[in-house]
Amino acid sequence: MLLRGEERKAAMANPSQFPPPLHSRCLMRRTFANRAFAIFYSFAIFALLYRHVIHLLHSPNIMLSLFILLADLLLSFLWLASQAFRMYPTYRRHFVEHLEHYVKESDYPRLDVFICTADPYKEPPMGVVNTAISVMAYDYPKEKLSVYVSDDGGSKLTLFAFMEAARFAAHWLPFCRKNKVVERSPEAYFRSNPSSWFPEIDQIKVMYESMKIKVESVVEKGTIPLDHITNGQEKQAFRRWTDHEFTQENHPAVVEVVLESGKDMDITGHTMPNFVYVSRGKSPASPHHFKAGALNVLCKV
């Protein structure tokens, strides 16, 4: 919804009749300079084309002059076609806090987010972990948010990394909610806010660095030490890699619910979003269609 002019004034005078806008649009400061340059450049082009026409009428080599004229006409057209967005450059301000005037939080649709990875050595798990954690920390009803990770390489190292991420998320999500953190990727947040004033920041950072060291150590060694497996559910999950002949190109399907909304809670007692690890089954006898096949499986989960 965009209000301008008299509508904006009426909305300010009678907010009950006109709800506040979700965004506003403003011209950028460089608009005048863009238009002035376009006018000056247009005169230069017209002068050049005029010279070509006069030269064509008096040239002994008409074909050469004609081709030069056509070439400059084509270049002029390409320049003109690129000016449309420079004549009216705008930027928008979004007011997410006004969304409550249009829809209740209970009416938000369910949101499923797919994250793809394939190889813990070509795509280090900590990068994908940061993506998953930032998505779980969305400012969105957690009971309506589901995060699905597709591991097309079927690596137990990747699953271990996401189990560690789920434990860290139980602390990170309340921290983001309490302090209204906008940069919700832990790696990016700690890199851009080295001296944050939040009292619990040091504890959260130590937890993140500990998780990062543990995950990177496991990936480097290529195996998961027994003391890193904390409960029977995790032990049962990793048995799939020992009970079967497991390779990247030949393995059974793995679906592991790492977090279940309504059942798993963060440290403040709020529900966590659904967090599901999926690795589709592969066999050398049938084509797997690469990432397209992995996404097709995710749509069926």
TIPA-220780 format. One record per atom (N, C-alpha, C, O): residue in three letters; x, y, z. Coordinates in steps of 0.05 Angstrom, whole numbers, padded with zeros to 5 digits, always signed. Layout:
% TIPA-220780
alaXYZ...
***
This chain:
% TIPA-220780
met+00017-00024+00000met+00000+00000+00000met+00018+00025+00000met+00035+00027+00017leu+00013+00044-00019leu+00029+00068-00021leu+00011+00092-00021leu-00007+00094-00037leu+00015+00110-00001leu+00000+00134+00001leu+00016+00158-00007leu+00040+00159-00001arg+00004+00176-00023arg+00018+00200-00032arg+00001+00224-00029arg-00024+00223-00030gly+00013+00247-00026gly-00001+00273-00026gly-00023+00275-00006gly-00019+00272+00018glu-00047+00281-00016glu-00070+00285+00001glu-00078+00260+00017glu-00087+00262+00039glu-00073+00236+00005glu-00080+00211+00019glu-00062+00208+00044glu-00072+00199+00064arg-00037+00216+00042arg-00019+00214+00065arg-00028+00233+00087arg-00028+00226+00111lys-00036+00258+00079lys-00046+00277+00099lys-00071+00267+00112lys-00075+00270+00136ala-00089+00255+00096ala-00114+00245+00108ala-00108+00222+00126ala-00122+00219+00147ala-00089+00205+00120ala-00082+00183+00137ala-00071+00192+00163ala-00076+00180+00184met-00055+00214+00163met-00044+00224+00188met-00066+00237+00205met-00065+00236+00229ala-00086+00249+00191ala-00107+00263+00206ala-00127+00243+00217ala-00139+00248+00239asn-00132+00221+00203asn-00151+00201+00212asn-00139+00173+00209asn-00146+00159+00190pro-00122+00165+00227pro-00108+00139+00225pro-00127+00115+00227pro-00120+00094+00217ser-00150+00118+00239ser-00168+00096+00241ser-00180+00089+00215ser-00187+00065+00210gln-00184+00108+00197gln-00195+00103+00171gln-00174+00095+00150gln-00179+00078+00133phe-00150+00106+00152phe-00129+00100+00135phe-00106+00087+00151phe-00092+00101+00165pro-00102+00061+00149pro-00080+00049+00164pro-00053+00059+00154pro-00051+00067+00131pro-00032+00059+00170pro-00006+00069+00162pro+00005+00052+00139pro+00000+00028+00137pro+00021+00065+00121pro+00031+00050+00097pro+00051+00029+00105pro+00065+00031+00125leu+00054+00010+00088leu+00074-00011+00091leu+00101-00003+00080leu+00122-00014+00087his+00100+00017+00061his+00125+00026+00050his+00121+00054+00038his+00098+00062+00033ser+00142+00069+00034ser+00141+00095+00021ser+00162+00096-00001ser+00181+00081+00000arg+00157+00114-00020arg+00175+00116-00043arg+00185+00145-00045arg+00169+00163-00044cys+00211+00148-00049cys+00222+00175-00051cys+00242+00176-00074cys+00255+00156-00080leu+00244+00199-00087leu+00264+00203-00108leu+00292+00205-00097leu+00296+00217-00075met+00311+00194-00111met+00339+00196-00102met+00350+00224-00109met+00339+00237-00127arg+00370+00232-00095arg+00382+00259-00099arg+00394+00262-00127arg+00396+00285-00137arg+00403+00241-00139arg+00416+00243-00165arg+00397+00246-00188arg+00406+00246-00211thr+00371+00247-00183thr+00351+00249-00205thr+00356+00272-00223thr+00357+00269-00248phe+00360+00296-00212phe+00364+00321-00228phe+00389+00318-00245phe+00389+00325-00268ala+00411+00309-00233ala+00436+00306-00248ala+00433+00286-00271ala+00443+00291-00292asn+00418+00264-00266asn+00413+00244-00287asn+00398+00257-00311asn+00405+00252-00334arg+00378+00272-00304arg+00361+00284-00326arg+00377+00306-00341arg+00375+00307-00365ala+00393+00322-00326ala+00409+00342-00340ala+00429+00330-00358ala+00433+00339-00381phe+00442+00308-00349phe+00462+00295-00366phe+00448+00282-00390phe+00460+00283-00412ala+00424+00271-00387ala+00410+00259-00409ala+00403+00279-00431ala+00405+00274-00455ile+00395+00303-00422ile+00388+00324-00442ile+00413+00333-00457ile+00413+00336-00481phe+00435+00338-00442phe+00460+00346-00455phe+00470+00324-00474phe+00479+00330-00497tyr+00469+00299-00466tyr+00478+00277-00483tyr+00461+00274-00507tyr+00470+00267-00529ser+00434+00279-00505ser+00416+00277-00527ser+00423+00297-00549ser+00423+00291-00573phe+00430+00322-00541phe+00438+00343-00561phe+00463+00334-00575phe+00466+00338-00599ala+00482+00322-00560ala+00506+00312-00573ala+00501+00291-00593ala+00513+00290-00615ile+00482+00273-00587ile+00475+00251-00605ile+00462+00262-00630ile+00468+00254-00653phe+00443+00281-00626phe+00429+00293-00649phe+00449+00307-00667phe+00447+00306-00692ala+00469+00321-00655ala+00489+00335-00671ala+00506+00315-00687ala+00512+00320-00711leu+00513+00293-00675leu+00528+00272-00689leu+00512+00260-00711leu+00523+00256-00733leu+00487+00253-00706leu+00470+00242-00728leu+00466+00261-00750leu+00465+00254-00774tyr+00463+00287-00743tyr+00459+00308-00764tyr+00484+00309-00782tyr+00482+00311-00806arg+00507+00307-00769arg+00532+00308-00785arg+00534+00283-00803arg+00542+00286-00826his+00525+00260-00794his+00526+00236-00810his+00507+00239-00834his+00514+00230-00856val+00484+00250-00830val+00465+00253-00852val+00476+00272-00873val+00475+00266-00897ile+00487+00295-00865ile+00499+00314-00884ile+00522+00301-00899ile+00525+00305-00923his+00539+00286-00884his+00561+00273-00897his+00552+00252-00917his+00564+00247-00937leu+00529+00238-00910leu+00518+00218-00928leu+00509+00230-00954leu+00512+00218-00976leu+00497+00254-00953leu+00487+00267-00977leu+00509+00276-00996leu+00504+00278-01020his+00533+00281-00986his+00555+00291-01002his+00578+00271-01003his+00600+00279-01013ser+00575+00247-00994ser+00597+00229-00993ser+00600+00213-01019ser+00580+00205-01031pro+00625+00210-01029pro+00629+00193-01053pro+00625+00163-01047pro+00619+00148-01065asn+00628+00155-01022asn+00625+00127-01014asn+00600+00125-00997asn+00601+00126-00972ile+00577+00123-01010ile+00551+00124-00997ile+00548+00100-00978ile+00537+00103-00956met+00556+00076-00986met+00552+00052-00970met+00567+00054-00943met+00556+00047-00923leu+00591+00063-00944leu+00607+00066-00919leu+00594+00086-00900leu+00591+00081-00876ser+00586+00109-00911ser+00573+00129-00894ser+00546+00119-00883ser+00539+00126-00861leu+00532+00103-00899leu+00506+00093-00890leu+00510+00073-00867leu+00495+00073-00848phe+00530+00056-00870phe+00535+00036-00848phe+00543+00050-00822phe+00535+00042-00800ile+00559+00072-00825ile+00567+00086-00801ile+00543+00100-00788ile+00540+00100-00763leu+00525+00111-00804leu+00501+00123-00794leu+00483+00102-00780leu+00473+00107-00758leu+00480+00079-00792leu+00464+00058-00780leu+00476+00048-00754leu+00461+00042-00734ala+00502+00046-00753ala+00516+00037-00728ala+00511+00057-00706ala+00505+00049-00683asp+00513+00083-00712asp+00509+00103-00691asp+00479+00105-00683asp+00473+00111-00660leu+00461+00100-00702leu+00433+00099-00695leu+00427+00076-00676leu+00411+00079-00657leu+00439+00053-00681leu+00436+00030-00663leu+00446+00036-00635leu+00433+00030-00615leu+00470+00047-00634leu+00482+00054-00608leu+00465+00075-00593leu+00463+00074-00569ser+00454+00094-00608ser+00437+00114-00596ser+00412+00102-00585ser+00403+00110-00563phe+00401+00083-00599phe+00377+00069-00589phe+00383+00054-00564phe+00367+00054-00545leu+00405+00040-00563leu+00413+00025-00539leu+00416+00043-00515leu+00408+00037-00493trp+00429+00067-00520trp+00432+00086-00498trp+00405+00096-00489trp+00400+00098-00464leu+00388+00103-00508leu+00361+00113-00500leu+00345+00093-00484leu+00331+00100-00465ala+00347+00067-00492ala+00333+00046-00478ala+00343+00042-00449ala+00328+00033-00432ser+00368+00050-00444ser+00379+00047-00417ser+00373+00070-00399ser+00381+00070-00375gln+00360+00091-00409gln+00355+00115-00393gln+00329+00114-00377gln+00326+00131-00359ala+00312+00095-00382ala+00286+00095-00369ala+00288+00095-00338ala+00275+00111-00325phe+00305+00077-00328phe+00307+00075-00298phe+00323+00098-00286phe+00323+00102-00262arg+00339+00112-00303arg+00355+00135-00293arg+00338+00161-00291arg+00346+00179-00277met+00316+00162-00305met+00299+00186-00304met+00283+00188-00279met+00276+00210-00271tyr+00278+00165-00266tyr+00261+00166-00242tyr+00272+00146-00221tyr+00258+00128-00213pro+00297+00150-00212pro+00308+00131-00192pro+00296+00136-00165pro+00294+00158-00156thr+00287+00114-00153thr+00273+00116-00127thr+00285+00097-00107thr+00298+00077-00114tyr+00279+00102-00082tyr+00285+00082-00061tyr+00261+00080-00043tyr+00245+00099-00041arg+00258+00057-00031arg+00234+00051-00015arg+00242+00047+00014arg+00263+00035+00020arg+00226+00056+00032arg+00228+00050+00060arg+00206+00032+00068arg+00182+00037+00062his+00212+00010+00082his+00192-00010+00089his+00186-00007+00119his+00204-00004+00136phe+00161-00010+00126phe+00152-00007+00154phe+00139-00034+00162phe+00115-00037+00162val+00157-00052+00170val+00147-00079+00177val+00129-00077+00202val+00111-00093+00205glu+00134-00058+00219glu+00119-00055+00244glu+00089-00048+00238glu+00072-00050+00256his+00083-00038+00214his+00056-00032+00207his+00040-00056+00197his+00016-00054+00193leu+00053-00078+00194leu+00039-00102+00183leu+00016-00110+00201leu-00004-00121+00191glu+00018-00106+00227glu-00003-00114+00246glu-00029-00100+00240glu-00050-00109+00249his-00029-00077+00226his-00053-00063+00220his-00068-00075+00196his-00091-00069+00191tyr-00055-00094+00182tyr-00067-00106+00159tyr-00075-00136+00163tyr-00094-00145+00151val-00059-00150+00179val-00064-00178+00183val-00055-00186+00211val-00035-00176+00221lys-00070-00204+00224lys-00062-00214+00250lys-00040-00234+00247lys-00038-00248+00227glu-00023-00236+00267glu-00001-00255+00267glu-00011-00284+00264glu+00002-00301+00252ser-00035-00289+00276ser-00046-00316+00274ser-00055-00323+00246ser-00059-00347+00240asp-00058-00303+00229asp-00066-00308+00201asp-00043-00309+00182asp-00047-00312+00157tyr-00018-00307+00192tyr+00005-00310+00174tyr+00005-00337+00161tyr-00002-00357+00175pro+00013-00340+00136pro+00014-00366+00124pro+00038-00381+00134pro+00057-00370+00145arg+00038-00408+00131arg+00061-00424+00138arg+00083-00419+00118arg+00078-00416+00094leu+00107-00419+00128leu+00131-00413+00112leu+00150-00436+00112leu+00160-00444+00134asp+00156-00448+00089asp+00176-00469+00086asp+00200-00458+00072asp+00197-00446+00050val+00224-00462+00083val+00248-00452+00071val+00266-00476+00065val+00272-00493+00082phe+00275-00478+00039phe+00292-00500+00030phe+00321-00490+00029phe+00327-00469+00017ile+00339-00505+00040ile+00368-00498+00039ile+00382-00523+00027ile+00379-00545+00037cys+00398-00518+00007cys+00412-00541-00007cys+00442-00541-00002cys+00454-00520-00001thr+00452-00564+00002thr+00481-00568+00003thr+00488-00596-00009thr+00470-00612-00013ala+00513-00601-00013ala+00520-00626-00027ala+00545-00640-00017ala+00546-00664-00017asp+00564-00624-00008asp+00590-00636+00000asp+00602-00620+00022asp+00607-00596+00019pro+00608-00633+00045pro+00619-00617+00068pro+00647-00606+00063pro+00656-00589+00078tyr+00661-00616+00042tyr+00688-00606+00037tyr+00687-00584+00016tyr+00704-00565+00017lys+00669-00586-00003lys+00666-00564-00023lys+00649-00541-00012lys+00653-00518-00020glu+00629-00548+00004glu+00612-00528+00017glu+00615-00532+00048glu+00599-00547+00059pro+00633-00518+00060pro+00638-00522+00089pro+00612-00519+00105pro+00597-00499+00101pro+00606-00538+00122pro+00580-00538+00137pro+00575-00513+00153pro+00552-00505+00156met+00595-00499+00163met+00590-00475+00179met+00577-00453+00162met+00562-00437+00173gly+00583-00452+00137gly+00569-00432+00120gly+00539-00438+00117gly+00523-00420+00119val+00533-00464+00113val+00505-00472+00111val+00491-00470+00139val+00467-00463+00140val+00506-00476+00160val+00495-00473+00187val+00487-00445+00193val+00466-00440+00204asn+00503-00425+00185asn+00496-00397+00190asn+00471-00390+00174asn+00455-00374+00184thr+00469-00400+00150thr+00444-00395+00135thr+00420-00406+00149thr+00399-00393+00152ala+00422-00431+00159ala+00399-00444+00172ala+00392-00429+00198ala+00368-00425+00204ile+00412-00421+00214ile+00407-00408+00239ile+00394-00380+00234ile+00375-00373+00248ser+00403-00366+00214ser+00391-00340+00208ser+00362-00343+00199ser+00346-00325+00205val+00356-00364+00184val+00328-00368+00176val+00311-00376+00200val+00289-00366+00203met+00321-00393+00218met+00306-00400+00242met+00301-00376+00260met+00281-00375+00275ala+00318-00356+00258ala+00315-00332+00275ala+00298-00310+00262ala+00296-00288+00272tyr+00285-00317+00239tyr+00267-00297+00226tyr+00247-00286+00247tyr+00239-00300+00265asp+00240-00261+00243asp+00219-00249+00259asp+00192-00258+00248asp+00178-00243+00235tyr+00185-00283+00254tyr+00162-00296+00243tyr+00152-00317+00263tyr+00168-00328+00277pro+00126-00322+00265pro+00116-00341+00284pro+00131-00368+00281pro+00129-00380+00259lys+00144-00377+00301lys+00161-00401+00299lys+00145-00426+00294lys+00154-00445+00281glu+00120-00427+00303glu+00103-00450+00299glu+00094-00452+00270glu+00083-00473+00261lys+00098-00431+00254lys+00091-00431+00225lys+00115-00431+00207lys+00113-00429+00183leu+00139-00435+00219leu+00164-00434+00203leu+00176-00462+00203leu+00180-00474+00224ser+00183-00471+00179ser+00197-00497+00176ser+00221-00494+00158ser+00219-00481+00137val+00244-00505+00167val+00269-00503+00152val+00277-00531+00144val+00280-00548+00161tyr+00280-00535+00118tyr+00288-00562+00108tyr+00316-00559+00095tyr+00320-00542+00078val+00334-00576+00104val+00361-00577+00092val+00364-00602+00075val+00361-00624+00084ser+00370-00597+00050ser+00374-00619+00031ser+00404-00624+00028ser+00418-00607+00017asp+00413-00647+00038asp+00442-00654+00036asp+00444-00676+00014asp+00439-00699+00019asp+00451-00667-00010asp+00451-00686-00032asp+00476-00704-00031asp+00477-00724-00046gly+00495-00698-00013gly+00518-00715-00010gly+00513-00736+00011gly+00529-00755+00013gly+00492-00733+00027gly+00486-00753+00048gly+00509-00757+00068gly+00517-00779+00074ser+00520-00735+00078ser+00543-00736+00096ser+00534-00735+00125ser+00518-00717+00133lys+00544-00753+00141lys+00539-00752+00170lys+00552-00728+00183lys+00543-00718+00204leu+00573-00717+00171leu+00586-00693+00181leu+00568-00669+00179leu+00567-00652+00197thr+00552-00668+00157thr+00533-00646+00154thr+00511-00648+00174thr+00503-00628+00186leu+00501-00672+00178leu+00480-00676+00198leu+00489-00669+00226leu+00475-00657+00241phe+00514-00676+00232phe+00525-00669+00259phe+00526-00639+00262phe+00520-00628+00283ala+00534-00625+00241ala+00536-00596+00242ala+00509-00583+00248ala+00507-00564+00262phe+00488-00595+00236phe+00461-00583+00241phe+00450-00591+00268phe+00434-00576+00279met+00458-00613+00279met+00450-00619+00306met+00463-00600+00326met+00450-00591+00345glu+00488-00593+00320glu+00501-00573+00337glu+00488-00545+00333glu+00485-00530+00352ala+00480-00539+00309ala+00467-00514+00303ala+00440-00512+00318ala+00433-00490+00328ala+00426-00534+00320ala+00400-00534+00334ala+00404-00528+00364ala+00388-00514+00376arg+00426-00539+00376arg+00431-00533+00404arg+00439-00503+00408arg+00430-00491+00427phe+00454-00493+00390phe+00462-00465+00392phe+00438-00447+00387phe+00435-00426+00399ala+00420-00455+00369ala+00396-00438+00362ala+00378-00434+00386ala+00364-00414+00388ala+00378-00453+00405ala+00361-00451+00429ala+00370-00427+00445ala+00354-00417+00461his+00395-00417+00442his+00404-00393+00456his+00404-00369+00438his+00399-00347+00446trp+00409-00374+00412trp+00412-00351+00393trp+00385-00339+00387trp+00383-00314+00385leu+00364-00355+00384leu+00337-00344+00377leu+00327-00325+00399leu+00317-00303+00393pro+00328-00333+00425pro+00320-00314+00446pro+00337-00289+00447pro+00326-00267+00452phe+00363-00291+00441phe+00380-00268+00440phe+00372-00249+00419phe+00370-00224+00423cys+00366-00259+00395cys+00357-00241+00373cys+00330-00229+00379cys+00325-00205+00373arg+00312-00244+00391arg+00285-00234+00397arg+00286-00213+00419arg+00273-00192+00417lys+00302-00217+00439lys+00304-00198+00462lys+00317-00172+00454lys+00308-00151+00462asn+00338-00174+00437asn+00354-00150+00431asn+00347-00139+00403asn+00361-00120+00393lys+00326-00150+00390lys+00318-00140+00364lys+00341-00139+00344lys+00345-00119+00330val+00355-00161+00343val+00378-00164+00324val+00368-00166+00296val+00351-00182+00290val+00379-00150+00278val+00372-00150+00250val+00390-00169+00234val+00380-00184+00217glu+00416-00168+00240glu+00435-00186+00226glu+00434-00213+00241glu+00448-00216+00261arg+00419-00232+00231arg+00413-00256+00247arg+00432-00279+00241arg+00430-00301+00253ser+00450-00276+00222ser+00471-00296+00218ser+00493-00291+00239ser+00505-00270+00239pro+00498-00311+00256pro+00518-00307+00277pro+00545-00298+00267pro+00557-00280+00278glu+00555-00311+00246glu+00581-00304+00235glu+00582-00275+00227glu+00601-00260+00233ala+00562-00266+00212ala+00561-00238+00202ala+00557-00219+00226ala+00568-00197+00226tyr+00541-00227+00245tyr+00535-00209+00268tyr+00560-00204+00284tyr+00567-00182+00291phe+00575-00225+00291phe+00599-00222+00308phe+00621-00208+00292phe+00638-00195+00304arg+00621-00210+00266arg+00641-00197+00250arg+00635-00167+00248arg+00654-00150+00247ser+00610-00159+00246ser+00602-00131+00242ser+00597-00117+00269ser+00596-00092+00269asn+00594-00131+00291asn+00590-00119+00317asn+00610-00129+00337asn+00602-00143+00356pro+00635-00123+00334pro+00656-00134+00352pro+00653-00124+00381pro+00663-00138+00399ser+00641-00101+00385ser+00640-00090+00412ser+00611-00083+00420ser+00605-00061+00428ser+00593-00102+00416ser+00565-00098+00423ser+00562-00094+00453ser+00577-00106+00469trp+00542-00078+00461trp+00539-00072+00490trp+00520-00091+00504trp+00516-00089+00528phe+00508-00110+00489phe+00489-00129+00502phe+00504-00145+00523phe+00526-00156+00518pro+00493-00148+00547pro+00508-00161+00569pro+00514-00190+00564pro+00535-00200+00573glu+00497-00204+00549glu+00501-00233+00545glu+00517-00239+00520glu+00520-00263+00513ile+00527-00219+00506ile+00540-00223+00480ile+00565-00240+00483ile+00570-00257+00465asp+00580-00236+00504asp+00605-00252+00507asp+00599-00282+00510asp+00613-00298+00499gln+00578-00288+00525gln+00571-00316+00530gln+00561-00329+00503gln+00569-00351+00497ile+00545-00314+00488ile+00535-00324+00463ile+00558-00328+00443ile+00559-00348+00429lys+00577-00309+00443lys+00599-00311+00424lys+00616-00335+00431lys+00626-00349+00413val+00621-00340+00457val+00637-00363+00465val+00623-00389+00456val+00636-00408+00447met+00597-00391+00459met+00582-00414+00451met+00584-00418+00421met+00588-00441+00411tyr+00583-00396+00406tyr+00585-00399+00376tyr+00613-00408+00368tyr+00615-00426+00352glu+00633-00396+00380glu+00660-00404+00373glu+00666-00433+00380glu+00680-00447+00366ser+00655-00442+00403ser+00658-00470+00411ser+00645-00489+00391ser+00656-00509+00384met+00621-00481+00382met+00607-00498+00362met+00623-00498+00336met+00626-00519+00324lys+00633-00475+00328lys+00648-00473+00303lys+00673-00490+00304lys+00679-00505+00284ile+00688-00489+00326ile+00712-00506+00328ile+00705-00535+00328ile+00719-00551+00315lys+00684-00543+00342lys+00676-00571+00343lys+00669-00582+00315lys+00677-00603+00307val+00652-00566+00300val+00643-00574+00274val+00667-00576+00254val+00670-00595+00240glu+00684-00555+00254glu+00706-00555+00235glu+00726-00577+00242glu+00739-00588+00224ser+00729-00584+00268ser+00747-00605+00275ser+00736-00632+00265ser+00752-00649+00256val+00710-00636+00268val+00698-00661+00259val+00701-00664+00228val+00707-00686+00218val+00696-00642+00214val+00699-00643+00185val+00728-00649+00176val+00732-00664+00158glu+00747-00637+00190glu+00775-00641+00184glu+00783-00670+00189glu+00798-00682+00173lys+00773-00682+00211lys+00780-00710+00217lys+00764-00730+00200lys+00773-00752+00195gly+00740-00721+00191gly+00724-00739+00175gly+00709-00760+00191gly+00697-00778+00180thr+00708-00757+00217thr+00694-00776+00235thr+00683-00761+00259thr+00694-00740+00266ile+00663-00772+00272ile+00650-00760+00295ile+00658-00775+00320ile+00651-00799+00323pro+00673-00763+00338pro+00680-00777+00363pro+00655-00784+00379pro+00635-00770+00378leu+00657-00806+00394leu+00634-00816+00409leu+00625-00796+00430leu+00602-00794+00437asp+00644-00781+00442asp+00637-00762+00463asp+00622-00738+00452asp+00612-00722+00468his+00620-00734+00425his+00604-00713+00414his+00575-00720+00410his+00558-00703+00405ile+00569-00746+00412ile+00542-00756+00409ile+00529-00757+00437ile+00537-00773+00454thr+00510-00739+00442thr+00501-00734+00470thr+00477-00751+00479thr+00473-00753+00503asn+00462-00762+00460asn+00438-00777+00469asn+00433-00800+00450asn+00445-00803+00429gly+00413-00817+00458gly+00406-00841+00442gly+00394-00834+00415gly+00398-00849+00396gln+00380-00812+00414gln+00367-00805+00388gln+00389-00799+00367gln+00386-00807+00344glu+00409-00784+00375glu+00431-00778+00357glu+00446-00803+00349glu+00454-00807+00326lys+00451-00821+00369lys+00465-00846+00363lys+00449-00862+00343lys+00461-00874+00325gln+00422-00863+00346gln+00406-00878+00328gln+00407-00866+00300gln+00407-00881+00280ala+00408-00839+00298ala+00409-00826+00272ala+00435-00833+00257ala+00435-00838+00233phe+00457-00833+00271phe+00483-00838+00258phe+00488-00867+00252phe+00506-00874+00237arg+00471-00885+00263arg+00474-00914+00257arg+00468-00919+00228arg+00477-00940+00217arg+00453-00902+00215arg+00447-00906+00186arg+00473-00907+00170arg+00474-00921+00149trp+00493-00893+00179trp+00518-00892+00164trp+00536-00917+00169trp+00554-00923+00154thr+00530-00930+00191thr+00546-00954+00197thr+00531-00980+00190thr+00544-01001+00185asp+00504-00979+00189asp+00489-01003+00183asp+00486-01008+00153asp+00478-01029+00145his+00493-00988+00137his+00491-00990+00108his+00518-00982+00095his+00535-00969+00107glu+00521-00992+00070glu+00545-00983+00055glu+00539-00956+00043glu+00527-00953+00022phe+00548-00935+00057phe+00539-00908+00052phe+00561-00893+00036phe+00583-00889+00045thr+00554-00885+00011thr+00571-00867-00005thr+00554-00845-00016thr+00530-00845-00014gln+00567-00825-00027gln+00553-00802-00038gln+00534-00810-00061gln+00513-00798-00065glu+00541-00830-00076glu+00526-00838-00100glu+00509-00862-00095glu+00493-00870-00112asn+00511-00875-00072asn+00495-00899-00066asn+00489-00900-00036asn+00506-00908-00020his+00465-00892-00029his+00457-00893-00001his+00426-00891+00001his+00413-00881-00017pro+00415-00901+00023pro+00386-00900+00027pro+00378-00871+00035pro+00395-00854+00042ala+00352-00866+00034ala+00342-00840+00041ala+00344-00836+00072ala+00341-00854+00087val+00350-00811+00079val+00352-00804+00107val+00335-00779+00112val+00338-00758+00099val+00316-00781+00131val+00300-00759+00139val+00301-00757+00170val+00292-00775+00183glu+00314-00736+00180glu+00318-00733+00208glu+00306-00707+00218glu+00314-00685+00209val+00286-00708+00236val+00274-00684+00247val+00292-00675+00270val+00292-00686+00292val+00307-00655+00265val+00326-00644+00285val+00311-00628+00306val+00317-00631+00330leu+00292-00612+00298leu+00275-00597+00316leu+00247-00599+00308leu+00240-00599+00284glu+00229-00602+00327glu+00200-00604+00321glu+00185-00582+00336glu+00186-00580+00360ser+00171-00566+00320ser+00156-00544+00332ser+00134-00554+00351ser+00121-00574+00344gly+00132-00542+00374gly+00112-00550+00394gly+00124-00570+00413gly+00112-00575+00435lys+00146-00583+00407lys+00159-00602+00424lys+00185-00592+00435lys+00191-00595+00458asp+00201-00581+00417asp+00228-00571+00425asp+00225-00541+00431asp+00213-00525+00416met+00237-00533+00454met+00235-00505+00463met+00263-00493+00466met+00282-00507+00469asp+00264-00466+00464asp+00289-00452+00469asp+00292-00448+00499asp+00276-00458+00514ile+00313-00435+00507ile+00319-00432+00536ile+00299-00415+00551ile+00298-00415+00575thr+00283-00400+00536thr+00262-00383+00549thr+00235-00396+00548thr+00215-00384+00558gly+00233-00420+00537gly+00207-00434+00537gly+00190-00429+00512gly+00168-00439+00511his+00201-00414+00493his+00186-00410+00468his+00192-00433+00449his+00213-00445+00449thr+00172-00439+00433thr+00175-00461+00414thr+00195-00455+00393thr+00199-00432+00385met+00209-00476+00383met+00228-00473+00362met+00214-00480+00335met+00194-00493+00335pro+00225-00470+00313pro+00213-00478+00287pro+00220-00506+00280pro+00238-00518+00292asn+00205-00517+00261asn+00212-00544+00250asn+00239-00542+00236asn+00244-00523+00221phe+00256-00562+00241phe+00283-00562+00228phe+00288-00591+00220phe+00291-00609+00237val+00288-00596+00193val+00289-00623+00183val+00313-00627+00164val+00317-00611+00146tyr+00328-00648+00169tyr+00350-00656+00151tyr+00340-00677+00132tyr+00328-00697+00141val+00345-00673+00106val+00336-00692+00086val+00359-00699+00067val+00372-00681+00057ser+00363-00725+00063ser+00382-00734+00043ser+00368-00756+00027ser+00363-00778+00037arg+00362-00750+00003arg+00347-00770-00013arg+00364-00794-00020arg+00388-00793-00021gly+00350-00816-00024gly+00365-00840-00031gly+00376-00839-00060gly+00364-00827-00077lys+00399-00851-00063lys+00412-00852-00089lys+00421-00880-00096lys+00427-00896-00078ser+00421-00885-00122ser+00430-00912-00131ser+00443-00908-00159ser+00433-00893-00175pro+00466-00922-00163pro+00478-00920-00190pro+00460-00930-00212pro+00464-00923-00236ala+00440-00945-00205ala+00423-00957-00226ala+00402-00937-00236ala+00389-00942-00257ser+00398-00915-00222ser+00377-00895-00231ser+00389-00867-00231ser+00404-00861-00213pro+00381-00850-00250pro+00391-00823-00251pro+00380-00806-00228pro+00357-00810-00220his+00397-00789-00217his+00388-00774-00194his+00382-00744-00201his+00371-00730-00184his+00388-00735-00226his+00381-00709-00236his+00392-00686-00218his+00382-00664-00218phe+00414-00692-00204phe+00429-00671-00190phe+00410-00655-00171phe+00393-00666-00158lys+00414-00628-00171lys+00399-00611-00151lys+00369-00611-00157lys+00353-00609-00139ala+00362-00613-00183ala+00333-00614-00190ala+00320-00637-00177ala+00297-00635-00167gly+00333-00660-00177gly+00322-00684-00164gly+00319-00680-00134gly+00300-00689-00122ala+00340-00667-00121ala+00339-00662-00093ala+00316-00644-00085ala+00302-00649-00065leu+00311-00623-00100leu+00289-00604-00095leu+00262-00618-00099leu+00243-00612-00085asn+00261-00636-00118asn+00236-00650-00123asn+00229-00668-00099asn+00206-00670-00091val+00250-00680-00087val+00245-00696-00062val+00236-00678-00039val+00218-00685-00024leu+00249-00654-00037leu+00241-00636-00015leu+00212-00628-00017leu+00198-00625+00003cys+00202-00624-00042cys+00174-00616-00045cys+00155-00639-00036cys+00132-00633-00030lys+00165-00663-00036lys+00148-00686-00028lys+00149-00692+00002lys+00131-00706+00012val+00169-00681+00016val+00172-00687+00044val+00150-00673+00060val+00149-00676+00085
***
